[in-house]
Amino acid sequence: MPESTFEPKIVAFFCNWCTYLAADSAGISRFKYAPNIRVIRVMCSGRIDPQFILDAFAKGADGVLIGGCHPNDCHYQEGNYKCLRRFNLLKRVVRQMGIEDQRLRLEWISAAEADRLRVVVNDMVEKVRALGPLNWSVAPEPLAPVHAAGELRVLQEVSR
C-alpha cells in the first residue's frame, strides 16, 4: 500500500474518568479529529495490562495511545503512577521488539481538555502515518488468552 494512501489504525485505551470523558466532550462539541482511533474505555489507566498493548500491535494496530488522568487527579489515587511505571518499561520492550517509539504514546488528558484530545489524536495519527504500516515480522504469542469482551471485540476489528 503506498504511503500516501496509508491510514493508520490506532487503538486508544482511555481512562473512564478523564480521557474518555474528554473524547465524549469533543464529540458533543463537534470537534473534528482523525477517525483512525478505536477507543477502549478502561476504569483507570493503571488497569491497563501491558499485554493489551502487545496484543493490539500483534493484531494489526499501527499505534497505541494511552490516555489517563493528570498526576494527583486520579480517581483511584495512584493508578496513573502505576500506568506511568508500566509505560516506561513497556516502551523499552517495544523498542527491543523493533517498534518505533512514536507508535506508543501516553498522555494525561482531563475531562475538561476536549480540544487537547483532538490535538493529541491528530498529532499521533500524522506521526504514525509518516512512519507507515507497522509490518511487524514476528507477532508475539499472547501471554493471557482471555480478554474482557469489549477489548477483544475492538482488537478483532483492528486485525481486519
C-alpha positions in Angstrom: 0.0 0.0 0.0 1.5 3.3 -1.0 2.4 5.6 1.9 0.1 8.4 0.6 -3.0 6.2 0.9 -2.0 4.6 4.2 -4.4 5.2 7.0 -3.1 4.1 10.4 -5.1 2.0 12.8 -4.7 3.3 16.3 -6.0 1.6 19.4 -6.7 4.0 22.3 -7.1 3.0 25.9 -8.8 5.8 27.7 -9.5 6.3 31.4 -13.2 6.3 32.2 -13.0 9.4 34.5 -10.8 11.7 32.4 -9.7 11.0 28.8 -12.9 9.1 27.9 -15.0 12.0 29.1 -12.7 14.4 27.1 -13.4 12.3 24.0 -17.2 12.4 24.8 -16.9 16.2 25.2 -15.0 16.5 21.9 -17.9 14.7 20.2 -20.6 16.8 21.8 -18.6 20.0 20.9 -18.3 18.7 17.3 -14.5 18.9 17.4 -13.1 17.3 14.3 -10.3 14.8 14.7 -8.9 11.9 12.7 -11.3 8.9 12.7 -8.3 6.5 12.9 -8.7 5.6 16.6 -10.6 2.8 18.2 -11.3 3.6 21.8 -11.3 1.1 24.6 -12.6 2.5 27.9 -10.9 1.3 31.0 -11.8 2.3 34.5 -8.3 3.5 35.2 -5.1 3.8 33.2 -3.5 1.8 36.0 -5.6 -1.1 35.0 -4.1 -1.4 31.5 -2.3 -4.7 31.3 0.9 -4.4 29.2 -0.3 -7.5 27.3 -3.3 -5.4 26.0 -0.7 -3.1 24.3 1.3 -6.0 22.8 -2.0 -7.7 21.6 -3.1 -4.5 19.9 0.2 -4.4 17.9 0.1 -8.1 17.2 -3.5 -7.9 15.9 -2.7 -5.1 13.4 -2.6 -1.8 15.3 -0.1 0.7 13.8 -0.1 2.7 17.1 -1.4 2.6 20.6 -2.5 5.7 22.6 -3.0 5.6 26.3 -4.9 8.4 28.0 -5.2 8.9 31.7 -5.9 11.5 34.4 -3.3 14.1 35.3 -0.9 13.2 38.1 -2.5 13.8 41.5 -6.0 13.8 39.9 -6.5 10.0 39.6 -9.9 8.8 40.7 -8.2 5.8 42.2 -5.4 8.0 43.8 -2.3 6.3 42.3 -3.5 4.5 39.2 -1.9 6.9 36.7 1.5 6.5 38.5 1.2 2.7 38.1 0.4 3.3 34.4 3.5 5.5 34.1 5.8 2.9 35.6 4.4 0.2 33.3 4.5 2.5 30.3 8.2 3.3 30.8 9.0 -0.4 31.0 6.8 -1.2 28.0 8.4 1.5 26.0 11.7 -0.3 26.4 10.2 -3.7 25.5 8.5 -2.5 22.3 11.7 -0.7 21.3 13.6 -4.0 21.7 10.9 -5.7 19.5 11.7 -3.2 16.7 8.6 -0.9 17.2 9.3 2.8 16.9 8.8 5.0 19.9 6.2 7.2 18.2 3.8 4.2 17.9 3.2 4.1 21.6 2.1 7.2 23.4 0.9 8.1 26.9 -1.0 11.4 27.5 -2.6 12.9 30.6 -5.9 14.5 29.4 -8.5 15.6 31.8 -12.3 15.6 31.1 -12.1 19.4 30.5 -9.5 19.1 27.8 -11.5 18.0 24.8 -9.5 20.3 22.5 -6.3 18.8 23.8 -7.6 15.4 23.0 -8.3 16.5 19.4 -4.7 17.9 19.1 -3.1 14.7 20.5 -5.1 12.3 18.3 -4.4 14.3 15.2 -0.7 14.6 16.0 -0.4 10.9 16.7 -2.2 9.9 13.5 0.1 12.2 11.5 3.3 10.8 13.1 2.2 7.2 12.6 1.1 7.9 9.0 4.6 9.3 8.4 6.1 6.1 9.8 4.0 3.9 7.5 2.4 0.5 8.3 3.9 -1.4 11.3 4.7 -4.6 9.2 5.7 -6.5 12.3 7.5 -9.6 11.1 7.1 -11.6 14.2 3.9 -11.3 16.3 4.3 -12.1 20.0 2.4 -15.0 21.4 -0.3 -13.7 23.8 0.5 -14.3 27.5 -3.1 -14.1 28.6 -5.6 -15.8 26.3 -8.7 -14.3 27.9 -9.7 -10.6 27.5 -12.7 -8.6 28.5 -15.4 -8.8 25.8 -15.2 -5.2 24.7 -11.4 -5.2 24.4 -11.4 -8.4 22.4 -14.1 -7.0 20.0 -12.1 -3.8 19.3 -8.8 -5.8 18.9 -10.5 -8.1 16.4 -11.8 -5.1 14.5 -8.3 -3.7 14.2 -7.0 -7.0 12.8 -9.4 -6.8 9.8 
